[in-house]
Structure formats: structure tokens, C-alpha cells
Amino acid sequence: MATRQLPQWTFDEFRSACRQVADAAKEAFQDGHRLEALTLLNDRRYSTGAKRRSHLLHVVHTELNRLFGSLPDRRQRCRQGRVSSH
């Protein structure tokens, strides 16, 4: 995600970009790059233009919660034999 373009984006464009990143991360979670993109948006400082950082962080947190909520929990994966219990 190009944070240099963020000051010119509307909230809807930012929300849409975050949603696309989260949806792509769900489909290929092992990749990790998409999850990292969202967490970097959460952790790093960048120019937000006229938009309040707290509003943008709310969008990022919403998409991270949606992403993590869509993943099967660890207990379920253990029962299915996909995660080692060690």
C-alpha cells in the first residue's frame, strides 16, 4: 500500500484498500506480506493529510479483526490435525 498516496485518498478509498488487503490475506494467509501491510499501517507513522490518524486506525483495526475472526481457531485446527500441540 502506497502511504505516500494516502493524503489524497478519501476514507472510502482507504477503507476499500484495507479491505482488499485483508481479503487477499485470508485467501493466502501463509504469505504474511498482506498481514504485515496492515500491521505496518497500524504501527508506523505516515502522513494522513486532512484525515485524523485515529479514524484511519479504526479502519485498520476493523479489517484486522475481520481477518482474524475469519480464520479457524487453533483448537479447531488441532482437532483437525493441522497444528501440532507442541
TORKOLKE-806520 format. One line per 8 residues: number of its first residue (from 1); for each residue x, y, z of N, C-alpha, C, O. Coordinates in steps of 0.001 Angstrom, whole numbers, plus 500000, padded with zeros to 6 digits. Layout:
<nodes>
NUM> X,Y,Z,X,Y,Z,X,Y,Z,X,Y,Z; ...
</nodes>
This chain:
<nodes>
1> 500851,498833,500000,500000,500000,500000,500901,501236,500000,501851,501328,500778; 500594,502152,499140,501436,503336,498997,500981,504413,499973,500012,505129,499721; 501697,504518,501094,501309,505509,502098,501552,506928,501601,501001,507877,502160; 502361,507089,500566,502571,508432,500008,501301,508970,499361,501098,510183,499312; 500446,508081,498864,499196,508495,498217,498077,508717,499226,497059,509325,498894; 498248,508241,500436,497195,508293,501449,496602,509680,501677,495383,509785,501816; 497393,510745,501721,496784,512060,501945,495737,512443,500893,494816,513203,501195; 495863,511935,499675,494900,512267,498621,493682,511337,498611,492663,511677,498010
9> 493766,510179,499259,492665,509224,499258,491511,509711,500133,491715,510427,501113; 490309,509313,499762,489163,509525,500634,489144,508401,501664,489879,507421,501540; 488291,508550,502689,488142,507468,503666,487671,506188,502974,488136,505095,503295; 486747,506331,502026,486234,505153,501330,487327,504453,500524,487358,503224,500467; 488217,505215,499904,489321,504605,499161,490274,503885,500112,490740,502785,499813; 490562,504503,501252,491423,503865,502248,490773,502596,502786,491424,501557,502890; 489490,502679,503127,488756,501520,503644,488738,500394,502604,488931,499229,502948; 488512,500734,501363,488488,499737,500297,489854,499070,500122,489934,497856,499933
17> 490920,499860,500183,492263,499290,500054,492559,498340,501208,493109,497259,500994; 492199,498733,502436,492419,497858,503592,491599,496584,503470,492084,495500,503794; 490368,496704,503006,489504,495532,502837,490100,494578,501809,490096,493364,502017; 490610,495111,500705,491219,494266,499675,492444,493534,500208,492649,492357,499909; 493251,494227,500992,494439,493603,501588,494012,492492,502545,494575,491398,502506; 493029,492758,503402,492570,491755,504363,491961,490558,503652,492217,489418,504038; 491155,490799,502612,490546,489685,501870,491614,488825,501191,491516,487598,501183; 492620,489467,500629,493706,488716,499994,494496,487931,501035,494960,486826,500756
25> 494652,488491,502227,495380,487797,503297,494629,486559,503754,495253,485552,504089; 493300,486612,503776,492511,485438,504168,492738,484292,503203,492816,483135,503615; 492845,484604,501926,492981,483578,500897,494377,482962,500878,494538,481801,500502; 495359,483713,501270,496743,483217,501249,497433,483611,502546,498448,484306,502527; 496887,483170,503668,497365,483630,504966,498827,483280,505202,499522,484017,505901; 499309,482187,504648,500694,481787,504876,501677,482801,504306,502822,482874,504752; 501244,483573,503337,502102,484562,502697,502637,485560,503712,503839,485826,503736; 501779,486113,504544,502207,487014,505600,502434,488450,505176,502361,489347,506016
33> 502707,488703,503902,503002,490065,503458,501780,490978,503591,501914,492155,503925; 500607,490441,503334,499402,491275,503415,499076,491602,504866,498678,492724,505181; 499243,490626,505743,499043,490880,507166,500063,491906,507649,499733,492794,508434; 501278,491783,507186,502319,492737,507565,501958,494140,507091,502219,495111,507801; 501370,494266,505916,500976,495586,505406,499967,496243,506348,500080,497432,506646; 498989,495477,506813,498003,496040,507735,498628,496384,509082,498314,497422,509666; 499505,495525,509575,500116,495813,510875,501070,497005,510785,501208,497755,511752; 501728,497191,509643,502581,498365,509479,501742,499645,509441,502145,500674,509983
41> 500575,499573,508798,499679,500737,508818,499268,501069,510246,499062,502233,510589; 499155,500052,511062,498789,500250,512457,499959,500817,513267,499758,501684,514118; 501157,500343,513012,502312,500630,513866,503109,501877,513480,503656,502557,514348; 503175,502169,512213,504058,503245,511750,503333,504575,511624,502107,504629,511527; 504104,505626,511629,503574,506983,511418,503739,507338,509942,504769,507039,509339; 502738,507967,509373,502759,508373,507980,501821,509563,507832,500955,509795,508676; 502000,510302,506766,501161,511471,506522,499737,511017,506220,499517,510132,505393; 498784,511628,506894,497370,511281,506684,496607,512414,506020,495392,512328,505845
49> 497306,513469,505653,496635,514609,505037,495660,515221,506031,496011,515438,507190; 494449,515499,505592,493436,516126,506445,492688,515114,507304,491846,515491,508118; 492992,513826,507124,492284,512779,507857,492930,512548,509223,494154,512557,509354; 492095,512343,510229,492615,512062,511571,493171,510644,511619,492533,509699,511153; 494356,510508,512183,495003,509197,512303,494109,508211,513043,494051,507037,512677; 493414,508667,514073,492562,507763,514856,491458,507154,513992,491077,506002,514203; 490946,507901,513035,489905,507365,512149,490477,506301,511215,489841,505280,510952; 491689,506559,510718,492329,505570,509847,492680,504309,510630,492540,503198,510119
57> 493135,504479,511864,493456,503310,512688,492207,502488,512983,492277,501263,513078; 491075,503152,513128,489829,502419,513336,489545,501510,512144,489121,500368,512320; 489775,502011,510938,489584,501200,509726,490549,500014,509734,490147,498883,509459; 491813,500271,510048,492823,499198,510078,492448,498155,511126,492515,496957,510848; 492058,498585,512318,491685,497647,513391,490464,496826,512988,490402,495628,513266; 489504,497459,512341,488308,496748,511884,488689,495640,510913,488186,494521,511015; 489576,495946,509971,489974,494940,508979,490833,493842,509601,490707,492678,509222; 491697,494189,510540,492477,493154,511235,491554,492237,512028,491720,491017,512000
65> 490586,492808,512734,489637,491987,513490,488816,491100,512571,488558,489940,512891; 488403,491642,511427,487638,490856,510458,488482,489709,509914,488001,488587,509756; 489743,490006,509633,490651,488978,509127,490854,487870,510151,490687,486693,509830; 491211,488234,511377,491465,487223,512396,490195,486465,512769,490251,485275,513077; 489064,487140,512744,487797,486488,513052,487384,485475,512003,486596,484573,512290; 487902,485609,510794,487538,484692,509716,488392,483423,509708,488072,482462,509009; 489465,483422,510475,490368,482267,510493,489881,481244,511506,489376,481613,512566; 490026,479964,511193,489652,478947,512185,490543,479074,513411,491734,479360,513294
73> 489968,478863,514577,490798,478997,515772,491735,477803,515920,491545,476763,515288; 492727,477968,516747,493788,476964,516891,493237,475631,517389,493681,474577,516935; 492271,475660,518320,491716,474404,518832,491073,473610,517708,491204,472388,517645; 490375,474312,516818,489733,473628,515701,490781,473011,514784,490611,471882,514323; 491859,473734,514514,492914,473197,513656,493596,472018,514318,493980,471072,513630; 493761,472043,515661,494368,470922,516374,493499,469679,516243,494005,468582,516007; 492193,469854,516395,491276,468709,516268,491322,468130,514861,491122,466930,514668; 491582,468980,513890,491647,468517,512512,493037,467992,512153,493269,467535,511034
81> 493955,468062,513113,495302,467541,512903,496194,468448,512088,497212,468002,511559; 495825,469733,511976,496620,470643,511147,497643,471446,511941,498500,472105,511353; 497566,471400,513263,498512,472146,514096,499053,471216,515159,498306,470496,515820; 500342,471244,515308,500951,470434,516341,500596,470992,517717,500512,472208,517889; 500392,470132,518672,500064,470591,520029,501305,470959,520815,501196,471373,521970; 502486,470822,520224,503743,471158,520934,504216,472518,520578,505250,472962,521078
</nodes>
